[in-house]
Amino acid sequence: MPDPLFAKASKKRKRETVSQPTVRNPSAKGRSRKFQASRSEGASSSKKKARLDDAQGDDDTAHVFDDVDLEVQDPVAQEGSGDEFDDETPAQKRLRLAKLYLSNVKKGVSKEGEAGGDGGEVIGWDAEEVDREIIGSRLQKDVLEHSGRIHAFVADAVAKCVTGAPSIRLRGHKSPVTCAVMSEDGRFLFSAGKEGTIVKWDLLTGRRLATILKKKRPSEKAKGKQPAVEGHTDEILALALSSDGQCLASGGKDKKIAIWDAENMKWVKNFTGHKDIVSSLSFRKASRQLFSASYDRTMKLYDLSPQVMGYVETLFGHQDVITSIDSLRAETAVSTGSRDRTVRFWRVVDENQLVFRGGGPSPLRDVIEGVALDDAEADAARGDEEDNPGTGIKKSESKAVPPMDIHEGSMECVAMIDDTTFVSGGDSGVIRLWSTHKKKAVYSHGLAHGRDETHSETEGTIRTPRWITAIAALRYSNVFASGSWDGFIRLWKVGERSRSFAPLAKVKAPGFVNSLQIISPPPGSLDTASWISSTLHETSLEPDGVVSSDPLRRRNVRRQRCVMVAGLGQEPRLGRWMRIAGGDTGSRNGVLVVAIPYEEDLSSLEMSNRT
């Protein structure tokens, strides 16, 4: 007779099935969310056959419209699949979404025409033809943005109008402003300071709309589970706003990320996954994916869509605190690791990262990493050549302080120009241009903001380079800006093929520039702002400043504004080891907004699209 113990063990027990959550790591098994969504929709065999039949003739159309993320604006996808759309083929779906996209573009163009000062009319030309050209340029611009490369060559047009550009100072913080972000429609601005408050501003009037105060920290002696604090209990160091202007994220010294409804400034949720200070935040363009960086040397990815609102994954790699992070439309991001002196390019879907090392040249490190160092590169590193294309430091500039004597100890800030090009700044005062196709910096410009002189009783006058405190780029353009505490925000022009950059212009900004943002809002969005006066810059200008009456020229240009937002303070963002007093210096805690008008040549978009 068999032992009953073994008889029981031999019986097969049925495992209980556990329901899996609907959202997982987007990089799991190398698949993106788009692929998973499309796979769930195309489960029937009839759809598979239709997809195979349409794939041969519609490759080009599918490539264009799949990249534009039309599913986000599809009302059927938001409300659930309806019966009338269950049997449509992929080609029919693309056609329906394309029509929906065109209708949304037409609505946006009509709103811009109503908001513009000229009422959207061009004298001497058919209005329908002009609208068709505007819609065509909008489509070209969207396609170029999805291509991930620079297409807006507006640096020269911006440089002509920097002098005399309208600006406004927003003062509502008692402590230094650590961060400021503007909505992409140009209507609202959000700022935060070291006192722990968040302020919402109306950019049309310059008035304060709402203020979120710092919350009181719960007592450690209290017993039992305490309710979640709706906000921050310490300094706020980072803000990020989604592209649709609906979701605001904030992070700071209390190690938490707070999510807010940007429209009514109501608290939504807290995330407490980081173990140290949250130093930087960034939203992916045209999505609700949020990247966060922290002093705990990790990056985290969150999905803040209303259906999910949760944590996705953690990214590891940096060997020191992470001070800055930036992202664009693709599922990639760049970050700086402070004193590990690296900039890392993260490919979330592929689950890998590219490491770019700053600091001075190191032949030993180059040999270890397998990077060739020939004689020309060694001379460029020592600054021996007069005008070496590999560096931005000329021989005349290297006489006082040789480049080898300026040791880069920390990488402080980073900004993406396009999907493969980005710029970084550090405590050595050097701005570096990077490309994902090269391991070394493509171009470097030393002493970008000059030297700071400190008088010592024992050492005399000590001259040290001013470090780069903030850096930002106009997305997919050849313009970026940098800030320090020399009293100016400096604009730079990226050269052809993104191989170099040169000084373009500068804007007065006394104090520490703790944050920077550059965007180009829709045309006409700031025309009714009380602080923007009507000048000759607001009309079609010839190079000599004369208003153009040629309707052909007026048809080929579009009036835009390059809006630069700077968070200024008397102290640096991450510490209090220096302080610039007010008085003669003009340093004040606040937000500086500069609206630089320029004219965008619509024909350049067509040329970029052809190339």
C-alpha positions as CSV (number, residue, x, y, z in Angstrom):
1,M,0.0,0.0,0.0
2,P,1.5,3.4,-1.0
3,D,2.4,5.9,1.6
4,P,-0.3,8.5,1.9
5,L,2.3,11.2,2.3
6,F,3.7,10.5,-1.2
7,A,0.2,10.0,-2.6
8,K,-0.7,13.5,-1.6
9,A,2.5,15.0,-3.0
10,S,2.0,13.3,-6.3
11,K,-1.3,15.0,-6.9
12,K,-1.0,18.0,-9.3
13,R,-2.3,21.2,-7.7
14,K,-3.8,23.9,-9.9
15,R,-2.0,27.2,-9.5
16,E,-4.1,30.3,-9.0
17,T,-3.7,32.7,-11.9
18,V,-2.7,36.1,-10.8
19,S,-3.9,39.0,-13.0
20,Q,-1.0,41.0,-14.4
21,P,-1.1,44.8,-14.5
22,T,-1.7,46.3,-17.8
23,V,1.5,48.4,-17.9
24,R,4.9,47.0,-17.7
25,N,8.5,48.1,-18.4
26,P,8.3,49.6,-21.9
27,S,11.7,48.1,-22.6
28,A,10.7,44.6,-21.6
29,K,11.6,42.0,-24.3
30,G,12.8,44.9,-26.4
31,R,9.3,46.0,-27.3
32,S,7.9,49.6,-27.1
33,R,4.4,50.5,-26.0
34,K,3.3,51.2,-29.6
35,F,4.2,47.7,-30.6
36,Q,2.3,46.2,-27.7
37,A,-0.7,48.3,-28.3
38,S,-0.8,47.5,-32.0
39,R,-0.4,43.8,-31.2
40,S,-3.4,43.8,-28.9
41,E,-5.5,45.5,-31.5
42,G,-4.6,43.2,-34.3
43,A,-5.4,39.8,-32.7
44,S,-7.8,38.5,-35.3
45,S,-6.6,36.6,-38.3
46,S,-8.5,38.8,-40.7
47,K,-6.5,41.8,-39.6
48,K,-3.2,40.0,-40.0
49,K,-4.1,39.1,-43.6
50,A,-5.2,42.7,-44.3
51,R,-1.9,44.0,-42.8
52,L,0.1,41.7,-45.1
53,D,-1.8,42.9,-48.1
54,D,-1.5,46.6,-47.4
55,A,2.2,46.4,-46.3
56,Q,3.4,46.2,-49.9
57,G,1.8,49.3,-51.3
58,D,1.5,51.6,-48.3
59,D,5.0,51.6,-46.8
60,D,5.8,55.3,-47.4
61,T,2.4,56.5,-46.1
62,A,2.6,54.2,-43.0
63,H,6.1,55.5,-42.2
64,V,5.0,59.1,-42.1
65,F,1.7,58.8,-40.2
66,D,2.9,56.1,-37.7
67,D,5.7,58.4,-36.6
68,V,3.3,61.3,-35.9
69,D,1.7,59.4,-33.0
70,L,-1.9,59.9,-34.3
71,E,-3.2,57.3,-31.8
72,V,-2.8,59.9,-29.0
73,Q,-5.4,62.1,-30.6
74,D,-7.8,59.3,-31.7
75,P,-11.1,59.7,-29.8
76,V,-11.9,56.0,-30.6
77,A,-8.7,54.8,-28.9
78,Q,-9.5,56.9,-25.8
79,E,-13.1,55.8,-25.4
80,G,-12.6,52.2,-26.4
81,S,-13.0,50.4,-29.7
82,G,-16.4,50.9,-31.2
83,D,-18.3,48.4,-33.3
84,E,-18.1,50.5,-36.5
85,F,-14.2,50.5,-36.4
86,D,-13.7,46.8,-35.5
87,D,-13.5,45.6,-39.1
88,E,-11.4,48.5,-40.6
89,T,-8.0,47.6,-42.1
90,P,-4.8,49.3,-41.1
91,A,-4.8,51.3,-44.3
92,Q,-8.3,52.6,-43.5
93,K,-7.3,53.4,-39.9
94,R,-4.3,55.4,-41.2
95,L,-6.6,57.3,-43.5
96,R,-9.1,58.1,-40.8
97,L,-6.3,59.2,-38.4
98,A,-4.7,61.3,-41.1
99,K,-8.0,63.1,-41.7
100,L,-8.4,63.7,-38.0
101,Y,-4.8,65.1,-37.8
102,L,-5.5,67.5,-40.7
103,S,-8.7,68.7,-39.1
104,N,-6.8,69.5,-35.8
105,V,-4.1,71.3,-37.8
106,K,-6.7,73.4,-39.6
107,K,-8.3,74.3,-36.2
108,G,-4.9,75.4,-34.9
109,V,-4.1,77.5,-38.0
110,S,-7.5,79.2,-37.7
111,K,-6.9,80.0,-34.0
112,E,-3.4,81.4,-34.8
113,G,-5.0,83.5,-37.5
114,E,-7.6,84.9,-35.2
115,A,-5.0,85.6,-32.5
116,G,-2.5,87.3,-34.9
117,G,-2.4,91.0,-35.4
118,D,-3.1,90.8,-39.1
119,G,-6.2,88.7,-38.7
120,G,-4.7,85.9,-40.7
121,E,-5.1,87.8,-44.0
122,V,-2.5,88.5,-46.7
123,I,-3.5,91.2,-49.1
124,G,-3.2,90.4,-52.7
125,W,-3.4,86.6,-52.3
126,D,-6.1,84.0,-52.2
127,A,-6.8,83.2,-48.5
128,E,-7.5,79.6,-49.2
129,E,-4.1,79.2,-51.0
130,V,-2.3,80.8,-48.1
131,D,-4.0,78.6,-45.6
132,R,-3.1,75.6,-47.7
133,E,0.6,76.6,-47.6
134,I,0.5,77.2,-43.9
135,I,-1.0,73.8,-43.3
136,G,1.7,72.3,-45.6
137,S,4.5,74.0,-43.7
138,R,3.0,72.7,-40.4
139,L,2.9,69.2,-41.7
140,Q,6.5,69.5,-42.9
141,K,7.6,70.8,-39.5
142,D,6.0,67.9,-37.7
143,V,7.6,65.4,-40.1
144,L,11.0,67.0,-39.5
145,E,10.6,66.9,-35.8
146,H,9.9,63.2,-35.9
147,S,13.1,62.8,-38.0
148,G,15.0,63.8,-35.0
149,R,17.5,66.3,-36.6
150,I,18.0,70.0,-36.7
151,H,15.7,71.7,-39.2
152,A,15.1,75.2,-37.8
153,F,18.0,77.4,-38.8
154,V,16.9,80.6,-37.1
155,A,20.1,81.7,-35.3
156,D,20.9,84.6,-37.6
157,A,17.2,85.9,-37.6
158,V,17.2,85.7,-33.7
159,A,20.5,87.6,-33.4
160,K,19.2,90.6,-35.4
161,C,16.3,91.1,-32.9
162,V,18.0,90.5,-29.5
163,T,18.7,94.2,-28.9
164,G,15.5,95.9,-27.7
165,A,13.5,92.6,-27.4
166,P,10.7,93.0,-24.9
167,S,11.2,91.4,-21.4
168,I,9.5,91.2,-18.0
169,R,10.7,90.4,-14.5
170,L,8.4,88.4,-12.3
171,R,9.0,88.8,-8.6
172,G,7.2,86.7,-6.1
173,H,9.8,84.6,-4.4
174,K,11.5,85.5,-1.2
175,S,14.4,83.1,-1.8
176,P,16.4,82.4,-5.0
177,V,14.4,80.9,-7.8
178,T,15.7,77.4,-8.6
179,C,13.6,76.6,-11.6
180,A,11.0,78.0,-14.0
181,V,9.1,76.4,-16.9
182,M,6.7,77.9,-19.5
183,S,3.8,76.2,-21.2
184,E,4.3,75.5,-24.9
185,D,1.2,77.6,-25.8
186,G,2.9,80.6,-24.2
187,R,0.1,81.4,-21.8
188,F,1.4,80.3,-18.4
189,L,4.6,80.1,-16.4
190,F,5.5,78.1,-13.3
191,S,8.4,78.9,-10.9
192,A,9.7,77.5,-7.7
193,G,12.2,78.8,-5.1
194,K,14.2,77.7,-2.1
195,E,11.5,78.7,0.2
196,G,9.5,75.7,-1.0
197,T,6.7,77.5,-2.9
198,I,5.4,77.1,-6.5
199,V,3.9,80.1,-8.2
200,K,1.7,80.1,-11.4
201,W,1.9,83.2,-13.6
202,D,-0.2,84.6,-16.4
203,L,2.3,85.7,-19.1
204,L,-0.3,87.9,-20.8
205,T,-0.7,90.1,-17.8
206,G,2.3,89.2,-15.7
207,R,0.1,88.6,-12.7
208,R,0.3,85.8,-10.1
209,L,-2.6,83.3,-10.5
210,A,-1.9,80.8,-7.7
211,T,0.7,80.0,-5.1
212,I,1.4,76.6,-3.4
213,L,3.1,77.0,-0.1
214,K,5.5,74.7,1.6
215,K,3.8,72.1,3.8
216,K,4.6,71.4,7.4
217,R,6.7,68.3,8.0
218,P,4.8,65.7,10.0
219,S,6.0,65.0,13.5
220,E,8.2,61.9,13.9
221,K,6.7,61.3,17.3
222,A,3.3,60.7,15.9
223,K,2.2,57.0,16.1
224,G,0.4,55.1,13.4
225,K,0.3,55.7,9.7
226,Q,0.3,59.3,8.8
227,P,-1.6,60.7,5.8
228,A,0.4,61.7,2.7
229,V,1.6,65.3,2.7
230,E,0.0,67.0,-0.4
231,G,3.1,68.8,-1.6
232,H,6.7,69.5,-0.5
233,T,8.2,70.0,3.0
234,D,11.6,71.4,1.9
235,E,13.3,73.3,-1.0
236,I,12.0,72.7,-4.5
237,L,14.9,72.2,-7.0
238,A,13.1,71.0,-10.2
239,L,10.0,71.6,-12.3
240,A,8.7,69.9,-15.5
241,L,5.6,70.6,-17.5
242,S,4.1,68.2,-20.0
243,S,3.7,69.3,-23.6
244,D,-0.1,69.5,-23.3
245,G,0.3,71.9,-20.3
246,Q,-1.9,69.7,-18.1
247,C,0.5,67.9,-15.8
248,L,3.1,69.6,-13.6
249,A,5.8,67.7,-11.8
250,S,8.1,69.0,-9.0
251,G,10.9,67.6,-7.0
252,G,13.3,68.8,-4.2
253,K,15.2,68.1,-1.1
254,D,12.4,66.1,0.6
255,K,13.2,63.2,-1.8
256,K,9.8,63.1,-3.3
257,I,8.2,63.9,-6.7
258,A,4.8,65.7,-6.5
259,I,2.3,65.6,-9.4
260,W,-0.1,68.6,-9.9
261,D,-3.0,69.4,-12.1
262,A,-1.5,72.4,-13.8
263,E,-4.9,74.0,-14.7
264,N,-6.3,74.3,-11.2
265,M,-3.0,73.7,-9.2
266,K,-4.5,70.7,-7.3
267,W,-2.3,68.0,-5.9
268,V,-2.7,64.6,-7.6
269,K,0.0,62.2,-6.3
270,N,3.4,61.8,-4.6
271,F,6.2,59.4,-5.7
272,T,8.7,58.5,-3.0
273,G,10.9,56.1,-4.8
274,H,14.2,58.1,-4.7
275,K,16.4,57.8,-1.6
276,D,18.0,61.2,-1.9
277,I,17.4,64.7,-3.3
278,V,15.5,64.9,-6.6
279,S,17.6,67.3,-8.6
280,S,16.1,67.3,-12.1
281,L,12.9,66.4,-14.0
282,S,12.1,66.2,-17.7
283,F,9.0,65.2,-19.7
284,R,9.2,63.4,-23.0
285,K,7.8,65.7,-25.7
286,A,4.2,65.0,-26.7
287,S,3.8,62.3,-24.0
288,R,3.2,61.9,-20.3
289,Q,6.5,60.0,-19.7
290,L,8.6,61.6,-16.9
291,F,12.3,61.2,-16.3
292,S,13.6,62.0,-12.8
293,A,17.2,62.4,-11.6
294,S,18.4,62.2,-8.1
295,Y,21.4,62.4,-5.8
296,D,21.0,58.7,-5.1
297,R,22.7,58.2,-8.5
298,T,19.7,56.7,-10.2
299,M,17.2,57.8,-12.9
300,K,13.5,56.8,-12.7
301,L,10.9,56.6,-15.4
302,Y,7.2,57.3,-14.7
303,D,4.1,57.0,-16.8
304,L,1.7,59.8,-15.8
305,S,-1.1,59.1,-18.2
306,P,-4.5,59.1,-16.4
307,Q,-5.0,55.4,-17.0
308,V,-1.6,54.4,-15.4
309,M,-0.1,57.2,-13.2
310,G,2.6,55.0,-11.9
311,Y,6.3,54.0,-11.7
312,V,7.9,52.1,-14.7
313,E,11.6,51.4,-14.1
314,T,14.9,52.6,-12.6
315,L,18.1,53.3,-14.7
316,F,21.5,52.8,-13.1
317,G,25.0,53.8,-14.3
318,H,26.2,57.1,-12.8
319,Q,28.9,56.9,-10.1
320,D,28.0,60.2,-8.5
321,V,25.0,62.4,-7.9
322,I,23.0,63.3,-11.1
323,T,22.5,67.1,-11.4
324,S,20.7,67.5,-14.8
325,I,18.6,65.6,-17.2
326,D,16.9,66.4,-20.6
327,S,14.9,64.6,-23.2
328,L,13.1,65.2,-26.5
329,R,10.5,63.2,-28.5
330,A,12.3,59.8,-28.8
331,E,12.5,57.3,-25.9
332,T,16.0,58.6,-25.0
333,A,17.4,60.9,-22.4
334,V,20.8,62.5,-21.4
335,S,22.1,63.2,-17.9
336,T,25.1,64.5,-16.2
337,G,26.8,62.8,-13.3
338,S,28.5,65.7,-11.5
339,R,31.9,64.5,-10.2
340,D,32.0,61.2,-12.2
341,R,32.5,63.7,-15.1
342,T,30.3,61.8,-17.5
343,V,27.3,62.5,-19.7
344,R,25.2,59.5,-20.4
345,F,22.9,58.9,-23.3
346,W,20.1,56.5,-22.3
347,R,18.3,54.3,-24.8
348,V,15.3,53.2,-22.8
349,V,13.8,50.7,-25.3
350,D,17.2,49.1,-26.1
351,E,18.1,49.0,-22.4
352,N,21.6,50.4,-22.9
353,Q,23.5,53.6,-22.4
354,L,26.4,55.5,-24.1
355,V,29.0,57.1,-21.8
356,F,30.7,60.4,-22.8
357,R,33.6,61.5,-20.5
358,G,34.5,65.1,-19.9
359,G,37.4,66.5,-18.0
360,G,41.0,66.9,-19.3
361,P,42.6,64.6,-21.8
362,S,43.9,61.3,-20.3
363,P,46.1,59.1,-22.6
364,L,45.9,56.2,-20.1
365,R,42.1,56.3,-20.1
366,D,42.0,56.6,-23.9
367,V,44.2,53.5,-24.2
368,I,42.1,51.5,-21.8
369,E,38.9,52.5,-23.7
370,G,40.4,51.9,-27.0
371,V,40.3,55.5,-28.3
372,A,43.1,56.4,-30.6
373,L,45.1,59.5,-29.7
374,D,47.2,60.8,-32.6
375,D,49.5,63.7,-32.6
376,A,46.9,66.2,-34.0
377,E,44.5,65.3,-31.2
378,A,47.2,65.7,-28.6
379,D,48.2,69.1,-29.9
380,A,44.5,70.2,-29.8
381,A,44.2,69.0,-26.2
382,R,47.3,71.0,-25.2
383,G,46.0,74.1,-27.0
384,D,49.1,74.4,-29.2
385,E,47.4,75.2,-32.5
386,E,46.1,78.7,-33.4
387,D,42.6,77.8,-34.5
388,N,42.1,74.1,-34.0
389,P,38.7,72.9,-35.2
390,G,38.6,70.4,-32.3
391,T,38.6,73.1,-29.6
392,G,37.1,76.6,-29.1
393,I,40.1,77.9,-27.2
394,K,42.4,80.0,-29.3
395,K,46.1,80.3,-28.6
396,S,45.7,83.9,-27.5
397,E,43.2,82.8,-24.9
398,S,45.3,80.0,-23.6
399,K,48.3,82.2,-22.7
400,A,46.8,83.4,-19.4
401,V,45.3,80.1,-18.2
402,P,46.3,77.1,-20.3
403,P,43.5,74.6,-21.0
404,M,45.4,71.9,-19.2
405,D,45.5,73.9,-16.0
406,I,41.6,74.1,-15.9
407,H,40.7,70.8,-14.5
408,E,37.0,69.9,-14.9
409,G,35.8,68.4,-11.7
410,S,32.1,68.3,-12.3
411,M,29.6,68.1,-15.1
412,E,26.7,70.3,-14.1
413,C,24.1,70.7,-16.8
414,V,23.1,69.3,-20.2
415,A,20.6,70.1,-23.0
416,M,19.5,68.1,-26.1
417,I,19.6,70.0,-29.4
418,D,18.2,67.1,-31.5
419,D,17.9,63.3,-31.0
420,T,21.7,62.7,-31.5
421,T,23.3,66.1,-30.5
422,F,23.6,67.7,-27.1
423,V,25.6,70.2,-25.2
424,S,27.0,70.2,-21.6
425,G,28.6,72.6,-19.2
426,G,30.7,72.1,-16.1
427,D,32.7,73.8,-13.3
428,S,35.6,74.5,-15.7
429,G,33.6,77.0,-17.7
430,V,33.8,74.8,-20.8
431,I,30.8,74.1,-23.0
432,R,31.1,70.9,-25.0
433,L,29.2,69.8,-28.0
434,W,28.6,66.0,-28.2
435,S,27.3,63.6,-30.8
436,T,26.1,60.0,-30.3
437,H,28.3,59.1,-33.3
438,K,31.6,60.1,-31.6
439,K,33.0,59.1,-28.2
440,K,34.9,62.4,-27.7
441,A,33.4,65.9,-27.7
442,V,32.9,67.2,-31.2
443,Y,33.7,70.8,-30.1
444,S,34.7,72.6,-26.9
445,H,34.6,76.3,-26.0
446,G,36.7,77.3,-23.0
447,L,36.0,80.1,-20.6
448,A,32.5,80.6,-22.0
449,H,31.5,83.1,-19.3
450,G,35.0,84.4,-18.4
451,R,36.8,84.3,-15.1
452,D,35.8,85.3,-11.6
453,E,38.2,87.3,-9.5
454,T,38.4,86.7,-5.8
455,H,40.7,88.8,-3.5
456,S,42.6,86.9,-0.8
457,E,44.8,88.4,1.9
458,T,47.4,85.6,1.5
459,E,47.2,84.7,-2.2
460,G,46.3,88.0,-3.7
461,T,43.9,88.0,-6.6
462,I,42.6,84.5,-7.5
463,R,41.2,84.1,-11.0
464,T,39.0,81.1,-11.6
465,P,36.7,80.2,-14.5
466,R,33.0,80.7,-13.9
467,W,31.2,77.4,-14.1
468,I,28.2,76.9,-16.3
469,T,25.1,76.9,-14.0
470,A,22.4,76.3,-16.7
471,I,22.1,75.5,-20.3
472,A,19.1,75.1,-22.7
473,A,18.4,74.7,-26.4
474,L,15.6,75.7,-28.7
475,R,14.4,72.2,-29.8
476,Y,15.6,71.1,-33.2
477,S,17.2,74.4,-34.0
478,N,20.7,75.8,-34.2
479,V,20.3,78.1,-31.1
480,F,21.2,77.3,-27.5
481,A,21.9,79.5,-24.4
482,S,24.1,79.2,-21.4
483,G,24.1,81.0,-18.0
484,S,26.5,81.6,-15.2
485,W,26.9,84.6,-12.8
486,D,28.7,87.1,-15.0
487,G,25.5,89.1,-15.5
488,F,24.6,87.8,-19.0
489,I,22.8,84.9,-20.7
490,R,24.8,84.0,-23.8
491,L,23.3,82.8,-27.0
492,W,25.2,80.4,-29.2
493,K,24.9,79.4,-32.8
494,V,25.5,75.7,-33.8
495,G,27.5,75.5,-37.0
496,E,26.8,73.5,-40.1
497,R,26.5,69.7,-39.7
498,S,26.6,70.3,-35.9
499,R,30.4,70.3,-35.7
500,S,31.0,73.5,-33.9
501,F,29.3,76.5,-32.3
502,A,30.1,80.2,-32.0
503,P,28.9,83.2,-29.8
504,L,25.7,84.8,-31.2
505,A,24.4,87.4,-28.7
506,K,23.9,88.0,-25.0
507,V,21.1,89.2,-22.8
508,K,21.6,91.0,-19.5
509,A,20.6,88.8,-16.5
510,P,22.2,89.9,-13.2
511,G,22.6,87.2,-10.5
512,F,23.0,83.4,-10.7
513,V,21.2,81.9,-13.7
514,N,19.8,78.8,-12.0
515,S,17.5,77.5,-14.8
516,L,17.0,78.2,-18.5
517,Q,14.3,77.3,-21.0
518,I,13.9,78.3,-24.7
519,I,10.7,77.6,-26.6
520,S,8.9,79.0,-29.7
521,P,5.2,79.3,-28.8
522,P,2.5,79.4,-31.6
523,P,2.5,82.6,-33.6
524,G,0.2,85.2,-32.1
525,S,0.0,83.7,-28.7
526,L,1.8,86.6,-27.0
527,D,0.5,89.4,-29.2
528,T,-1.9,90.6,-26.6
529,A,0.6,90.5,-23.7
530,S,0.7,93.9,-21.9
531,W,4.5,93.9,-21.6
532,I,5.2,93.4,-25.3
533,S,5.1,96.7,-27.2
534,S,4.4,97.0,-30.9
535,T,7.7,97.6,-32.7
536,L,9.2,97.3,-36.2
537,H,10.3,93.8,-35.1
538,E,6.7,92.7,-35.2
539,T,6.4,93.2,-38.9
540,S,8.2,91.8,-42.0
541,L,11.6,93.4,-41.9
542,E,14.2,93.7,-44.6
543,P,17.9,93.4,-43.5
544,D,18.2,97.2,-43.3
545,G,15.2,97.4,-41.0
546,V,12.7,98.7,-43.5
547,V,9.2,97.3,-43.5
548,S,8.7,95.0,-46.5
549,S,5.6,95.7,-48.6
550,D,6.3,92.8,-51.0
551,P,3.4,90.3,-50.6
552,L,5.6,87.5,-51.9
553,R,8.1,88.0,-49.0
554,R,5.2,88.3,-46.5
555,R,3.9,85.0,-47.8
556,N,7.3,83.1,-47.5
557,V,8.0,84.2,-43.9
558,R,6.2,83.5,-40.6
559,R,6.5,85.8,-37.6
560,Q,7.7,83.9,-34.5
561,R,9.0,84.5,-31.1
562,C,11.9,82.9,-29.3
563,V,10.9,83.1,-25.7
564,M,13.7,82.6,-23.1
565,V,12.8,81.9,-19.5
566,A,15.5,82.2,-16.8
567,G,15.2,81.6,-13.1
568,L,17.5,84.1,-11.3
569,G,18.7,84.2,-7.7
570,Q,21.3,85.7,-5.5
571,E,22.6,82.1,-4.6
572,P,23.3,79.1,-6.8
573,R,20.6,76.5,-7.1
574,L,22.2,73.6,-5.3
575,G,24.0,75.4,-2.4
576,R,24.8,78.6,-0.6
577,W,28.6,78.7,-0.9
578,M,28.3,82.0,-2.8
579,R,26.0,85.0,-2.7
580,I,25.7,88.1,-4.9
581,A,24.2,90.9,-3.0
582,G,21.8,93.4,-4.6
583,G,22.3,97.1,-4.9
584,D,24.7,98.0,-7.6
585,T,24.8,94.5,-9.1
586,G,21.1,94.6,-9.7
587,S,20.8,90.9,-8.6
588,R,17.2,90.1,-7.6
589,N,15.4,86.8,-6.9
590,G,12.8,86.3,-9.7
591,V,12.1,85.1,-13.2
592,L,13.3,86.9,-16.4
593,V,11.2,86.3,-19.6
594,V,12.6,87.7,-22.9
595,A,10.5,87.4,-26.1
596,I,12.8,87.7,-29.1
597,P,10.8,88.3,-32.3
598,Y,12.2,86.8,-35.5
599,E,11.0,85.7,-38.9
600,E,11.1,82.0,-39.9
601,D,11.6,81.4,-43.6
602,L,9.1,78.8,-44.7
603,S,11.1,77.9,-47.7
604,S,13.9,76.6,-45.4
605,L,11.5,74.0,-44.0
606,E,10.9,72.7,-47.5
607,M,14.6,72.5,-48.2
608,S,15.2,70.7,-44.9
609,N,12.5,68.2,-45.7
610,R,14.0,67.5,-49.2
611,T,17.4,66.8,-47.7
